[in-house]
């Protein structure tokens, strides 16, 4: 018994086991075809919190696995079937990556760090899938590696840079945490001129040296200080170093001249202020005494207008809202109340038949300046527009919406009236919803 306890104490600590759950198993499993091959693992970020992400993934069958913040992994689609996770995609000339890849969603955002529990669970899950399907480290990619965009008004050819989903999993500091020692060295489809590169910044993250997560994950452990072995001899106290002797001046070096005497402070000359002007005030002649006025008792003020009798009649038709049978109700006679206890009377109401309706609210006008645009609730400010960043890349499908506003050098134009050929560089776009990367 003691031998068993000693062996357990000397054994290394094991990592927490991978927890797989089927609470969000997709009902579309049976209708999805079996994959003929598996050569890629594609990592995604949900850009939303766990509850809504799991519901959407389960309903549409858009991933094989989903890793939440505490490291729990939920199975969505059977790993040997197709999950519609990659969308418009291409890798090494093959389109529709859903046919030969496994999709893993991680709850988080493409430009923010995920939890260490998620990285630990993702590392174990990737290791299992690599062993099952003989997948190399360089073939564990993120959605940004495979997604591409169709030709449009700003890019005449099919191009990379349409999505930044999961791009943090291409950074060296994150891949080291996942146990991955290699990544794709370059874009095979851009290199073969099947696609063009439309986002140099994203390309630097995927294949270059840009690593925004290095400060979070690439922390080195504290150095180990080696202490010397104890000796029997008494430690000798270190002698104090002798004071530094001034260097002797050579004959060639002339002696330094004595410092100049301190300058005497400037004399302060007192300036007399100008004489103050003397103003004489003559008092008016004493007025004759006036008898005090007769004070009447003060009447209390009223906040309520004087009472009126109920009036009925035909009102003029204003914008087609009032009808000829309208009836204006004015409050009847009420007791006068002092101003301290006054209550503001309610606005008159319109009686149409037996129903009461209030006048319609006046809609707010369109914004007239940049400050009004920035103060509008529910709007996102995107931009500025440049050669690398297009209106579609900023606002997505909302770039032509009538509720979208373009601010260009003091002018404001709505999305349904803007001319895409006349959109100026430096323009800002105000649109409803979330930025394209967080959709």
Buried (B, 14 or more C-beta within 10 A) or exposed (E): EEEEEEEEEEEEEEEEEBEEEEEBBBEBBEEBEEBEEBBBBBBBBBBBEBEEBBEBBBEBBBBBBBBBBEBBBBBBBBBEBBBBBBBBBBBBEBBBBBBBBBBBBBBBBBBEBBBEBBBBBBBBBBBEBBEEBEBEBEBBBBBBBBBBBEEBEBBEEBBBBBBBBBBBBBBBBBBEBBBBEEBBEEBBBBEEEBBBBBBEEBBEBBBEEBBBBBEBBBEEEEEEEEEEEEEEEEEEEEEEEEEEEEEEEEEEEEEEEEEEEEEEEEEEEEEEEEEEEEEEEEEEEEEEEEEEEEEEEEEEEEBBEEEEEEEEEEBEEEEEEBEEEBBBBEEEEEEBEEEEEBEEEEEEEBBEEEEEEEEEEEEEEEBEEBEBBEEBEEBBBBBBBEEEBBBBBBBBEBBBBEBBBBBBEEEBBBBEEBEBEEBEEEBBBBBBBEBBBBE
